[in-house]
Amino acid sequence: MLEAVEDDGEPFEEKMKRLAMTLREQQAEAAKLDTAIADNLKELGFYR
């Protein structure tokens, strides 16, 4: 069953654009962190 969601007043198109931009930023940050983790593991000899 779906719950009712309050209208936050932000137009749908604007909200989706904002959320999509946030997702892209978070994905870019995640890629940087993945690389840093892999580099650290390589340094420690646990990753090839």
mmCIF file of the N, C-alpha and C atoms, coordinates in Angstrom:
data_MODEL
# 
_entry.id   MODEL 
# 
loop_
_atom_site.group_PDB 
_atom_site.id 
_atom_site.type_symbol 
_atom_site.label_atom_id 
_atom_site.label_alt_id 
_atom_site.label_comp_id 
_atom_site.label_asym_id 
_atom_site.label_entity_id 
_atom_site.label_seq_id 
_atom_site.pdbx_PDB_ins_code 
_atom_site.Cartn_x 
_atom_site.Cartn_y 
_atom_site.Cartn_z 
_atom_site.occupancy 
_atom_site.B_iso_or_equiv 
_atom_site.pdbx_formal_charge 
_atom_site.auth_seq_id 
_atom_site.auth_comp_id 
_atom_site.auth_asym_id 
_atom_site.auth_atom_id 
_atom_site.pdbx_PDB_model_num 
ATOM 1   N N  . MET A 1 1  ? 0.841  -1.179 0.000   1.00 0.00 ? 1  MET A N  1 
ATOM 2   C CA . MET A 1 1  ? 0.000  0.000  0.000   1.00 0.00 ? 1  MET A CA 1 
ATOM 3   C C  . MET A 1 1  ? 0.890  1.247  0.000   1.00 0.00 ? 1  MET A C  1 
ATOM 4   N N  . LEU A 1 2  ? 0.533  2.216  -0.799  1.00 0.00 ? 2  LEU A N  1 
ATOM 5   C CA . LEU A 1 2  ? 1.297  3.456  -0.888  1.00 0.00 ? 2  LEU A CA 1 
ATOM 6   C C  . LEU A 1 2  ? 0.810  4.446  0.152   1.00 0.00 ? 2  LEU A C  1 
ATOM 7   N N  . GLU A 1 3  ? 1.764  5.180  0.698   1.00 0.00 ? 3  GLU A N  1 
ATOM 8   C CA . GLU A 1 3  ? 1.406  6.226  1.650   1.00 0.00 ? 3  GLU A CA 1 
ATOM 9   C C  . GLU A 1 3  ? 1.276  7.548  0.918   1.00 0.00 ? 3  GLU A C  1 
ATOM 10  N N  . ALA A 1 4  ? 0.431  8.396  1.415   1.00 0.00 ? 4  ALA A N  1 
ATOM 11  C CA . ALA A 1 4  ? 0.297  9.728  0.840   1.00 0.00 ? 4  ALA A CA 1 
ATOM 12  C C  . ALA A 1 4  ? 1.565  10.519 1.129   1.00 0.00 ? 4  ALA A C  1 
ATOM 13  N N  . VAL A 1 5  ? 2.010  11.271 0.138   1.00 0.00 ? 5  VAL A N  1 
ATOM 14  C CA . VAL A 1 5  ? 3.209  12.086 0.298   1.00 0.00 ? 5  VAL A CA 1 
ATOM 15  C C  . VAL A 1 5  ? 2.796  13.544 0.230   1.00 0.00 ? 5  VAL A C  1 
ATOM 16  N N  . GLU A 1 6  ? 3.290  14.322 1.181   1.00 0.00 ? 6  GLU A N  1 
ATOM 17  C CA . GLU A 1 6  ? 2.951  15.743 1.197   1.00 0.00 ? 6  GLU A CA 1 
ATOM 18  C C  . GLU A 1 6  ? 3.613  16.448 0.030   1.00 0.00 ? 6  GLU A C  1 
ATOM 19  N N  . ASP A 1 7  ? 2.930  17.416 -0.539  1.00 0.00 ? 7  ASP A N  1 
ATOM 20  C CA . ASP A 1 7  ? 3.483  18.240 -1.601  1.00 0.00 ? 7  ASP A CA 1 
ATOM 21  C C  . ASP A 1 7  ? 4.431  19.241 -0.968  1.00 0.00 ? 7  ASP A C  1 
ATOM 22  N N  . ASP A 1 8  ? 5.687  19.225 -1.419  1.00 0.00 ? 8  ASP A N  1 
ATOM 23  C CA . ASP A 1 8  ? 6.675  20.132 -0.843  1.00 0.00 ? 8  ASP A CA 1 
ATOM 24  C C  . ASP A 1 8  ? 6.737  21.461 -1.575  1.00 0.00 ? 8  ASP A C  1 
ATOM 25  N N  . GLY A 1 9  ? 5.895  21.625 -2.593  1.00 0.00 ? 9  GLY A N  1 
ATOM 26  C CA . GLY A 1 9  ? 5.833  22.888 -3.312  1.00 0.00 ? 9  GLY A CA 1 
ATOM 27  C C  . GLY A 1 9  ? 6.862  23.018 -4.419  1.00 0.00 ? 9  GLY A C  1 
ATOM 28  N N  . GLU A 1 10 ? 7.818  22.099 -4.508  1.00 0.00 ? 10 GLU A N  1 
ATOM 29  C CA . GLU A 1 10 ? 8.832  22.163 -5.551  1.00 0.00 ? 10 GLU A CA 1 
ATOM 30  C C  . GLU A 1 10 ? 8.273  21.499 -6.815  1.00 0.00 ? 10 GLU A C  1 
ATOM 31  N N  . PRO A 1 11 ? 8.287  22.215 -7.930  1.00 0.00 ? 11 PRO A N  1 
ATOM 32  C CA . PRO A 1 11 ? 7.770  21.621 -9.171  1.00 0.00 ? 11 PRO A CA 1 
ATOM 33  C C  . PRO A 1 11 ? 8.531  20.338 -9.528  1.00 0.00 ? 11 PRO A C  1 
ATOM 34  N N  . PHE A 1 12 ? 7.795  19.363 -10.054 1.00 0.00 ? 12 PHE A N  1 
ATOM 35  C CA . PHE A 1 12 ? 8.356  18.049 -10.346 1.00 0.00 ? 12 PHE A CA 1 
ATOM 36  C C  . PHE A 1 12 ? 9.590  18.137 -11.234 1.00 0.00 ? 12 PHE A C  1 
ATOM 37  N N  . GLU A 1 13 ? 9.523  18.895 -12.328 1.00 0.00 ? 13 GLU A N  1 
ATOM 38  C CA . GLU A 1 13 ? 10.650 18.997 -13.261 1.00 0.00 ? 13 GLU A CA 1 
ATOM 39  C C  . GLU A 1 13 ? 11.899 19.534 -12.565 1.00 0.00 ? 13 GLU A C  1 
ATOM 40  N N  . GLU A 1 14 ? 11.734 20.556 -11.753 1.00 0.00 ? 14 GLU A N  1 
ATOM 41  C CA . GLU A 1 14 ? 12.870 21.139 -11.028 1.00 0.00 ? 14 GLU A CA 1 
ATOM 42  C C  . GLU A 1 14 ? 13.444 20.141 -10.026 1.00 0.00 ? 14 GLU A C  1 
ATOM 43  N N  . LYS A 1 15 ? 12.558 19.459 -9.333  1.00 0.00 ? 15 LYS A N  1 
ATOM 44  C CA . LYS A 1 15 ? 12.994 18.485 -8.339  1.00 0.00 ? 15 LYS A CA 1 
ATOM 45  C C  . LYS A 1 15 ? 13.789 17.357 -8.993  1.00 0.00 ? 15 LYS A C  1 
ATOM 46  N N  . MET A 1 16 ? 13.288 16.850 -10.124 1.00 0.00 ? 16 MET A N  1 
ATOM 47  C CA . MET A 1 16 ? 13.982 15.763 -10.816 1.00 0.00 ? 16 MET A CA 1 
ATOM 48  C C  . MET A 1 16 ? 15.341 16.213 -11.341 1.00 0.00 ? 16 MET A C  1 
ATOM 49  N N  . LYS A 1 17 ? 15.429 17.431 -11.871 1.00 0.00 ? 17 LYS A N  1 
ATOM 50  C CA . LYS A 1 17 ? 16.713 17.958 -12.339 1.00 0.00 ? 17 LYS A CA 1 
ATOM 51  C C  . LYS A 1 17 ? 17.698 18.066 -11.169 1.00 0.00 ? 17 LYS A C  1 
ATOM 52  N N  . ARG A 1 18 ? 17.212 18.577 -10.035 1.00 0.00 ? 18 ARG A N  1 
ATOM 53  C CA . ARG A 1 18 ? 18.060 18.726 -8.855  1.00 0.00 ? 18 ARG A CA 1 
ATOM 54  C C  . ARG A 1 18 ? 18.527 17.365 -8.347  1.00 0.00 ? 18 ARG A C  1 
ATOM 55  N N  . LEU A 1 19 ? 17.610 16.419 -8.274  1.00 0.00 ? 19 LEU A N  1 
ATOM 56  C CA . LEU A 1 19 ? 17.960 15.084 -7.784  1.00 0.00 ? 19 LEU A CA 1 
ATOM 57  C C  . LEU A 1 19 ? 18.914 14.374 -8.740  1.00 0.00 ? 19 LEU A C  1 
ATOM 58  N N  . ALA A 1 20 ? 18.707 14.539 -10.045 1.00 0.00 ? 20 ALA A N  1 
ATOM 59  C CA . ALA A 1 20 ? 19.601 13.923 -11.033 1.00 0.00 ? 20 ALA A CA 1 
ATOM 60  C C  . ALA A 1 20 ? 21.008 14.520 -10.910 1.00 0.00 ? 20 ALA A C  1 
ATOM 61  N N  . MET A 1 21 ? 21.108 15.827 -10.706 1.00 0.00 ? 21 MET A N  1 
ATOM 62  C CA . MET A 1 21 ? 22.414 16.467 -10.546 1.00 0.00 ? 21 MET A CA 1 
ATOM 63  C C  . MET A 1 21 ? 23.094 15.965 -9.272  1.00 0.00 ? 21 MET A C  1 
ATOM 64  N N  . THR A 1 22 ? 22.343 15.842 -8.210  1.00 0.00 ? 22 THR A N  1 
ATOM 65  C CA . THR A 1 22 ? 22.892 15.324 -6.958  1.00 0.00 ? 22 THR A CA 1 
ATOM 66  C C  . THR A 1 22 ? 23.397 13.898 -7.148  1.00 0.00 ? 22 THR A C  1 
ATOM 67  N N  . LEU A 1 23 ? 22.638 13.088 -7.862  1.00 0.00 ? 23 LEU A N  1 
ATOM 68  C CA . LEU A 1 23 ? 23.054 11.713 -8.127  1.00 0.00 ? 23 LEU A CA 1 
ATOM 69  C C  . LEU A 1 23 ? 24.366 11.685 -8.910  1.00 0.00 ? 23 LEU A C  1 
ATOM 70  N N  . ARG A 1 24 ? 24.476 12.504 -9.958  1.00 0.00 ? 24 ARG A N  1 
ATOM 71  C CA . ARG A 1 24 ? 25.713 12.546 -10.752 1.00 0.00 ? 24 ARG A CA 1 
ATOM 72  C C  . ARG A 1 24 ? 26.902 12.966 -9.891  1.00 0.00 ? 24 ARG A C  1 
ATOM 73  N N  . GLU A 1 25 ? 26.695 13.948 -9.017  1.00 0.00 ? 25 GLU A N  1 
ATOM 74  C CA . GLU A 1 25 ? 27.773 14.398 -8.123  1.00 0.00 ? 25 GLU A CA 1 
ATOM 75  C C  . GLU A 1 25 ? 28.182 13.276 -7.173  1.00 0.00 ? 25 GLU A C  1 
ATOM 76  N N  . GLN A 1 26 ? 27.208 12.572 -6.633  1.00 0.00 ? 26 GLN A N  1 
ATOM 77  C CA . GLN A 1 26 ? 27.502 11.480 -5.704  1.00 0.00 ? 26 GLN A CA 1 
ATOM 78  C C  . GLN A 1 26 ? 28.185 10.320 -6.415  1.00 0.00 ? 26 GLN A C  1 
ATOM 79  N N  . GLN A 1 27 ? 27.798 10.051 -7.654  1.00 0.00 ? 27 GLN A N  1 
ATOM 80  C CA . GLN A 1 27 ? 28.444 8.983  -8.416  1.00 0.00 ? 27 GLN A CA 1 
ATOM 81  C C  . GLN A 1 27 ? 29.898 9.338  -8.718  1.00 0.00 ? 27 GLN A C  1 
ATOM 82  N N  . ALA A 1 28 ? 30.164 10.596 -9.035  1.00 0.00 ? 28 ALA A N  1 
ATOM 83  C CA . ALA A 1 28 ? 31.536 11.036 -9.289  1.00 0.00 ? 28 ALA A CA 1 
ATOM 84  C C  . ALA A 1 28 ? 32.375 10.905 -8.025  1.00 0.00 ? 28 ALA A C  1 
ATOM 85  N N  . GLU A 1 29 ? 31.820 11.307 -6.891  1.00 0.00 ? 29 GLU A N  1 
ATOM 86  C CA . GLU A 1 29 ? 32.534 11.182 -5.617  1.00 0.00 ? 29 GLU A CA 1 
ATOM 87  C C  . GLU A 1 29 ? 32.779 9.717  -5.277  1.00 0.00 ? 29 GLU A C  1 
ATOM 88  N N  . ALA A 1 30 ? 31.803 8.866  -5.531  1.00 0.00 ? 30 ALA A N  1 
ATOM 89  C CA . ALA A 1 30 ? 31.959 7.436  -5.263  1.00 0.00 ? 30 ALA A CA 1 
ATOM 90  C C  . ALA A 1 30 ? 33.087 6.850  -6.107  1.00 0.00 ? 30 ALA A C  1 
ATOM 91  N N  . ALA A 1 31 ? 33.186 7.269  -7.362  1.00 0.00 ? 31 ALA A N  1 
ATOM 92  C CA . ALA A 1 31 ? 34.258 6.779  -8.235  1.00 0.00 ? 31 ALA A CA 1 
ATOM 93  C C  . ALA A 1 31 ? 35.624 7.190  -7.686  1.00 0.00 ? 31 ALA A C  1 
ATOM 94  N N  . LYS A 1 32 ? 35.734 8.427  -7.201  1.00 0.00 ? 32 LYS A N  1 
ATOM 95  C CA . LYS A 1 32 ? 36.999 8.893  -6.607  1.00 0.00 ? 32 LYS A CA 1 
ATOM 96  C C  . LYS A 1 32 ? 37.347 8.065  -5.374  1.00 0.00 ? 32 LYS A C  1 
ATOM 97  N N  . LEU A 1 33 ? 36.357 7.812  -4.549  1.00 0.00 ? 33 LEU A N  1 
ATOM 98  C CA . LEU A 1 33 ? 36.596 7.037  -3.331  1.00 0.00 ? 33 LEU A CA 1 
ATOM 99  C C  . LEU A 1 33 ? 36.976 5.599  -3.656  1.00 0.00 ? 33 LEU A C  1 
ATOM 100 N N  . ASP A 1 34 ? 36.323 5.010  -4.664  1.00 0.00 ? 34 ASP A N  1 
ATOM 101 C CA . ASP A 1 34 ? 36.674 3.647  -5.086  1.00 0.00 ? 34 ASP A CA 1 
ATOM 102 C C  . ASP A 1 34 ? 38.129 3.576  -5.525  1.00 0.00 ? 34 ASP A C  1 
ATOM 103 N N  . THR A 1 35 ? 38.569 4.573  -6.280  1.00 0.00 ? 35 THR A N  1 
ATOM 104 C CA . THR A 1 35 ? 39.953 4.619  -6.739  1.00 0.00 ? 35 THR A CA 1 
ATOM 105 C C  . THR A 1 35 ? 40.908 4.761  -5.560  1.00 0.00 ? 35 THR A C  1 
ATOM 106 N N  . ALA A 1 36 ? 40.579 5.637  -4.629  1.00 0.00 ? 36 ALA A N  1 
ATOM 107 C CA . ALA A 1 36 ? 41.436 5.833  -3.459  1.00 0.00 ? 36 ALA A CA 1 
ATOM 108 C C  . ALA A 1 36 ? 41.527 4.558  -2.625  1.00 0.00 ? 36 ALA A C  1 
ATOM 109 N N  . ILE A 1 37 ? 40.412 3.874  -2.448  1.00 0.00 ? 37 ILE A N  1 
ATOM 110 C CA . ILE A 1 37 ? 40.414 2.619  -1.686  1.00 0.00 ? 37 ILE A CA 1 
ATOM 111 C C  . ILE A 1 37 ? 41.262 1.575  -2.394  1.00 0.00 ? 37 ILE A C  1 
ATOM 112 N N  . ALA A 1 38 ? 41.085 1.433  -3.704  1.00 0.00 ? 38 ALA A N  1 
ATOM 113 C CA . ALA A 1 38 ? 41.871 0.459  -4.466  1.00 0.00 ? 38 ALA A CA 1 
ATOM 114 C C  . ALA A 1 38 ? 43.356 0.787  -4.379  1.00 0.00 ? 38 ALA A C  1 
ATOM 115 N N  . ASP A 1 39 ? 43.711 2.054  -4.490  1.00 0.00 ? 39 ASP A N  1 
ATOM 116 C CA . ASP A 1 39 ? 45.121 2.464  -4.388  1.00 0.00 ? 39 ASP A CA 1 
ATOM 117 C C  . ASP A 1 39 ? 45.698 2.104  -3.020  1.00 0.00 ? 39 ASP A C  1 
ATOM 118 N N  . ASN A 1 40 ? 44.925 2.354  -1.981  1.00 0.00 ? 40 ASN A N  1 
ATOM 119 C CA . ASN A 1 40 ? 45.387 2.029  -0.624  1.00 0.00 ? 40 ASN A CA 1 
ATOM 120 C C  . ASN A 1 40 ? 45.563 0.520  -0.444  1.00 0.00 ? 40 ASN A C  1 
ATOM 121 N N  . LEU A 1 41 ? 44.624 -0.244 -0.965  1.00 0.00 ? 41 LEU A N  1 
ATOM 122 C CA . LEU A 1 41 ? 44.733 -1.704 -0.856  1.00 0.00 ? 41 LEU A CA 1 
ATOM 123 C C  . LEU A 1 41 ? 45.930 -2.226 -1.649  1.00 0.00 ? 41 LEU A C  1 
ATOM 124 N N  . LYS A 1 42 ? 46.183 -1.628 -2.824  1.00 0.00 ? 42 LYS A N  1 
ATOM 125 C CA . LYS A 1 42 ? 47.359 -2.018 -3.607  1.00 0.00 ? 42 LYS A CA 1 
ATOM 126 C C  . LYS A 1 42 ? 48.634 -1.755 -2.828  1.00 0.00 ? 42 LYS A C  1 
ATOM 127 N N  . GLU A 1 43 ? 48.687 -0.575 -2.198  1.00 0.00 ? 43 GLU A N  1 
ATOM 128 C CA . GLU A 1 43 ? 49.859 -0.213 -1.390  1.00 0.00 ? 43 GLU A CA 1 
ATOM 129 C C  . GLU A 1 43 ? 50.106 -1.220 -0.275  1.00 0.00 ? 43 GLU A C  1 
ATOM 130 N N  . LEU A 1 44 ? 49.040 -1.752 0.263   1.00 0.00 ? 44 LEU A N  1 
ATOM 131 C CA . LEU A 1 44 ? 49.145 -2.713 1.354   1.00 0.00 ? 44 LEU A CA 1 
ATOM 132 C C  . LEU A 1 44 ? 49.320 -4.139 0.844   1.00 0.00 ? 44 LEU A C  1 
ATOM 133 N N  . GLY A 1 45 ? 49.248 -4.327 -0.466  1.00 0.00 ? 45 GLY A N  1 
ATOM 134 C CA . GLY A 1 45 ? 49.453 -5.638 -1.054  1.00 0.00 ? 45 GLY A CA 1 
ATOM 135 C C  . GLY A 1 45 ? 48.225 -6.517 -1.070  1.00 0.00 ? 45 GLY A C  1 
ATOM 136 N N  . PHE A 1 46 ? 47.059 -5.941 -0.953  1.00 0.00 ? 46 PHE A N  1 
ATOM 137 C CA . PHE A 1 46 ? 45.825 -6.735 -0.920  1.00 0.00 ? 46 PHE A CA 1 
ATOM 138 C C  . PHE A 1 46 ? 44.963 -6.562 -2.166  1.00 0.00 ? 46 PHE A C  1 
ATOM 139 N N  . TYR A 1 47 ? 45.454 -5.889 -3.161  1.00 0.00 ? 47 TYR A N  1 
ATOM 140 C CA . TYR A 1 47 ? 44.652 -5.619 -4.354  1.00 0.00 ? 47 TYR A CA 1 
ATOM 141 C C  . TYR A 1 47 ? 45.581 -5.565 -5.540  1.00 0.00 ? 47 TYR A C  1 
ATOM 142 N N  . ARG A 1 48 ? 45.165 -6.139 -6.635  1.00 0.00 ? 48 ARG A N  1 
ATOM 143 C CA . ARG A 1 48 ? 46.017 -6.139 -7.842  1.00 0.00 ? 48 ARG A CA 1 
ATOM 144 C C  . ARG A 1 48 ? 45.588 -5.124 -8.826  1.00 0.00 ? 48 ARG A C  1 
# 
